[in-house]
Amino acid sequence: MSLPVFRLIEDVLPPALAPTYLPAATRAIYVVDGSLTIEFEEGAAHHGADSVWIGSEAIACVTGLAGARIWRWELVGAHAASDGLLRSNPGAQSTLKLAAPLDLDPDQSWLIRCDRVNFPPGGVALTHVHQGPGIRCCLKGEITIEAGGHRAVHGPGEAWLEIGHEPVLAPTTEREPTSFIRCFVLPRACKGRSSIRYVKPEDATKPKSQTYLVFGERYIELPH
């Protein structure tokens, strides 16, 4: 069975750029800098920096006066015809940050959620798992991901995959606050609920240093 692919692409869209058209796909768009108007069949929505649009329909992206830099998560079929990079709009720049197949139970019903996780200097996410996989990208600060016997440090603009069921310990730098943007796929039963589960029973009742801002979530169908 072919697995769906989750990918994160960074797009830099300069001011006065002609509209950028994206085909239908399950996606979340986070505006890192600038502003963007997203046009879809039923209407349009304007998004400034630090906001998210989530949808599955074909869209047009129109930049504001300052242009926009966006992070674009997409869940596509294993044999998608395109790699998602913007090539048909001169002036736009696209970079694939990360792409990975997701082993999702086809008998489960799923949603996609995008949020921001914030830590004070020296904050740590105690050893935990999640109810589903996702791709994170560091917005500011620095975070260390310890999982599966490996250790990786991520700074601004660097992305990583967490498969969900693999325990993760995530300390952050003491030099400054740290934030990352997260987009992940969860069972629909998680709607409006936290997906985190702590591995060590004693950690479940400890004070937590991280805080969350959920931008949105939406029910999805898995791509073929």
N, C-alpha and C positions, 0 to 999 in steps of 0.2 A: 504494500500500500504506500502510495506517495504521500509524504507529509507536507502540510502547508508551510510556507516560508514567511517568517516575520523579519522585516528589515527596517532599518533606520537610515534615512537620507537627510543630509543637510542641503538646503537650497538657499542661495544668496540671490535675491531679486532686486535689481537696482531701481531707483526712481524712474518714473515715466516709461517703464517697461510695458510692452503690449501684454494683454492678458495671457496667463499661462494656463493651459487646459490639461486637466488630469482625468483619465478614464475612471469609470466606476471601480471602486475597491474599498475594502474596509480600511479606514485610515484615521489617524489622529494627527493634527497639525498644531504644534506649539510655536508661538511667535517669540523668538529669542530677542530680537531687536526690531525696531521700526513698527510698521502696521500693515495690515492686509485686509482686503475685503474678499470674502469667499462667496461666490455666486453659485447657486444650485437651482434645481428645477422649481422649487417652491418659493424661492426668494433669495435673500442675501444676508450675510452677517459680517459686521466689521469687528476686527480683532486687533487690539494693541499689544504691546509687549507683555509677556507673562500671562497669556491667555491661550485657550485651546479650543479648536473646533474638532468635533468627532462626527463622522458620517460614513456612508457607503456609496453615495451616488457620484456621478460625474460632476466635476466642479470646474470653475474658472477662478484663478487667483489674480487679484488686481492689487498692485502695491500702492502704498500711500506716498506722500511727498518725500519721505526719508528712505523709501525702499523697505525691504524686510529681509531678515535672516530667519529661516524657519527650520525646525526639526520635524521630519515627516515620517511617522511610523505607518507601515502598510502590511496587512496580512493578505498574502496572495497564494495562488495555487503553485504547486511544485514546478509546473511547466508553464508558468506565466510567460507570455510572449515578450514582455519588456522587463529590463532590469530596474525600471523606475526612474532612471536618470533623465534630466531635462536636456534634450538635444535639439528640439524643434523651435526653441525660442532664443535667438541670439541675444547674448547679454546675461542670460541666466547661468548660474554656476551650480552644479550638483556634485555632491560627494557621498558615496556610500560609506557610512560609518560602520555598519554591522548588518549581517544577514545570517539567519540560522533557521533550520527546520524545527518545527514544534511538534512534539509527540502528544497530540491532543486526543482524548477519548472521543471517537465519533458518536458514541451513544449519549454523551453529555451535551447539555445546552450551555452556550458560552456567552459572555459579554466581554467588551473591551473597556478598560478604565485607564484614565490618564490623571496623574497627580504629581504634586511636588512634595518632596521630603526634605525637611530642614533640620539641621543639627547646630547646636551652639559649639564653640571651640572645644575640642576634646570629646564631643559626644560620640556615642557608640550604639549601634543596633546590636543587641545581644543575640547570641546564637539562635537562629530562627529558620523556619521554612515558610513557604507561601502555598496557597491553593492552586496556583497556576504560574506559568512561565512569563517572562517579559524582558524587555530591553530597557536599561537605564542609561542616562547620560548626565554626567556631572555638569552642573551649571556654574558653580563657584566653589572654592575651597579645594579640599582633597579628601578622598575616601579610600580606604584599603578594604579589599574584598578577600576574605579568607574562606575558601570553599574547596571541597574535594582534594585536600592536600596541597592546594596551590594558593599563592598570595600575589595579588596584583594591586598596584596603586593607580588611581585614576584622578586626573586633574580636569580643569574646565574643558568641555568639548569632547571628552573621552567617554566611550560607551562600553558597556559590558552586558552580557546575558546572564540571567539567573533562571535556572530551569524550574524552580519552585520547590521541588521536594528535596533538593540537596541542601543540607544545613549551611548557613552563611553567618559569619561573624564579621561585622563591619565597623571598625573604629575610624574616626575622622581626625584630621589634623588639629592640633592645639593652637595653631597660629591664627586662625580666623574661622568664622562660621562656614559651614558646608551645606550646599543644597544640590539635589539632583532631581531631574524630571524622569518619571517612570511611566511606561505604558506597558500594561500586561493584560493577559487573557485569563479570565477567571470563570468558574461555573456561575450560572445565573443566580444560583442560591446565595451568592456573595453580594448581590445587589444591595448597596447601601451599608455594607458591613466590612470590617477589616478582614483581610485575608491572612494576616500574620499568625503564626503559631510558634511558641517558644519551645525549644528542644529540651532545655533543662527546667524541670518543674519550679525550681527556686527563682528562676528569672521571670516567670510570669507575673509575680507580685512585686518585683522591684520597680522603682520609679524609672520611667523611660525618658531619655533625653530628646528623642526625635519627635517632631510634630508634622502634621500632614495638611495639605490643601488639595482636596479632590476637585479637579476641574470639570470632570464629567465622566459618564459611563453610558454604554449603549449596548443593547442586545445585538448579537451578530449571528450570521450563519457561516459555517466553515467553508472556505473556497474549495472547489474541486480540482 
